[in-house]
Amino acid sequence: MLTITEIFRSIQGEGTRAGLPCIFVRLTGCNLRCTWCDTAYAFHGGTKMSVDEVLARVEKLSNTPAQMQPGVTGISQKLSLVELTGGEPLLQPEVIPLSQKLLDGG
């Protein structure tokens, strides 16, 4: 089981994929306490979800209307960019099989 704070669709705001539509899977828990952290609300709480439940939610959010995808007009296209974030995702061992299944699913 994974402890999940939230799963949502938004625009990636950082890195080389900044500006692209993305599904964020925010895992709960963190042992780092970085001074720049903007998600302290993800340190505690969350909802227990199986890998399959997380994948089902990501799949549902991935069916994105065309207007949310830059350069795509008139058709819907599956959104494939998923960001595993936290908290600190690597504190949860089940994040490894989740990552592999996301990669295998494209």
matplotlib code that plots the C-alpha trace (Angstrom):
import matplotlib.pyplot as plt

x = [0.0, 1.0, 0.0, -1.1, -1.7, -3.3, -3.4, -4.3, -3.8, -2.0, 0.8, 4.4, 6.1, 9.7, 12.5, 12.8, 9.1, 7.9, 4.7, 3.5, 0.3, 1.1, -0.5, 1.0, 1.0, 1.9, 3.0, 2.8, 5.7, 9.1, 12.2, 14.2, 12.6, 14.2, 14.1, 12.5, 9.7, 6.3, 4.4, 4.7, 1.0, 2.2, 4.4, 1.5, -1.9, -2.8, -5.0, -3.9, -4.1, -2.9, -0.6, -3.6, -5.8, -3.2, -2.8, -6.6, -6.8, -3.9, -5.5, -8.8, -6.9, -4.9, -7.8, -7.4, -9.4, -7.3, -7.5, -5.2, -2.4, -0.2, -0.1, -3.0, -6.3, -9.6, -8.8, -8.3, -5.0, -3.8, -1.7, 1.4, 3.5, 3.3, 5.3, 5.8, 6.4, 6.0, 6.9, 9.7, 8.3, 11.3, 10.4, 7.6, 8.9, 5.8, 6.8, 9.2, 6.5, 4.3, 7.1, 7.7, 4.1, 3.8, 6.9, 5.5, 2.2, 3.8]
y = [0.0, 3.6, 6.6, 9.3, 13.0, 13.8, 12.9, 15.7, 17.1, 20.4, 22.1, 21.1, 24.2, 23.0, 21.4, 20.5, 19.7, 23.0, 24.1, 20.6, 19.1, 16.5, 14.2, 14.6, 11.8, 13.4, 10.8, 11.4, 11.5, 13.2, 12.9, 15.7, 19.0, 21.1, 24.8, 25.5, 23.0, 24.2, 21.1, 20.6, 19.5, 16.2, 15.3, 13.6, 12.1, 10.9, 8.1, 4.4, 3.3, 0.2, 0.5, -0.6, 2.1, 4.8, 3.5, 3.6, 7.2, 8.2, 6.4, 8.3, 11.7, 10.8, 11.0, 14.7, 17.0, 18.3, 21.9, 21.0, 19.8, 22.3, 21.9, 19.4, 20.6, 18.9, 15.5, 14.0, 12.4, 10.4, 12.4, 10.4, 12.7, 11.6, 13.2, 11.2, 13.8, 14.3, 14.4, 12.1, 9.3, 7.0, 6.5, 4.2, 0.9, 0.4, 3.5, 1.2, -1.1, 1.9, 3.6, 0.4, 0.0, 3.6, 3.2, -0.1, 1.6, 4.4]
z = [0.0, -0.7, 1.4, -1.0, -0.3, -3.6, -7.3, -9.7, -13.2, -13.7, -15.7, -14.9, -13.6, -13.2, -15.2, -18.9, -19.1, -17.7, -19.4, -20.3, -18.9, -16.2, -13.7, -10.2, -7.7, -4.4, -1.8, 1.9, 4.3, 4.3, 6.4, 4.7, 5.8, 3.0, 3.7, 0.4, 0.8, -0.3, 0.5, 4.3, 4.2, 2.6, 5.7, 7.5, 6.8, 3.4, 2.1, 1.8, -1.9, -3.7, -6.7, -8.8, -7.3, -8.0, -11.6, -12.1, -10.9, -13.2, -16.1, -15.5, -15.3, -18.4, -20.8, -21.4, -23.6, -26.6, -25.4, -22.4, -24.6, -26.4, -30.2, -30.2, -31.8, -32.3, -30.9, -27.4, -26.7, -23.7, -21.3, -20.5, -18.3, -14.6, -11.8, -8.6, -5.9, -2.2, 0.5, -0.3, -2.6, -2.0, 1.6, 0.4, -1.0, -3.2, -5.3, -7.2, -8.6, -9.2, -11.2, -13.2, -14.0, -15.1, -17.3, -18.8, -19.5, -21.5]

ax = plt.figure().add_subplot(projection="3d")
ax.plot(x, y, z, "-o")
ax.set_aspect("equal")
plt.show()
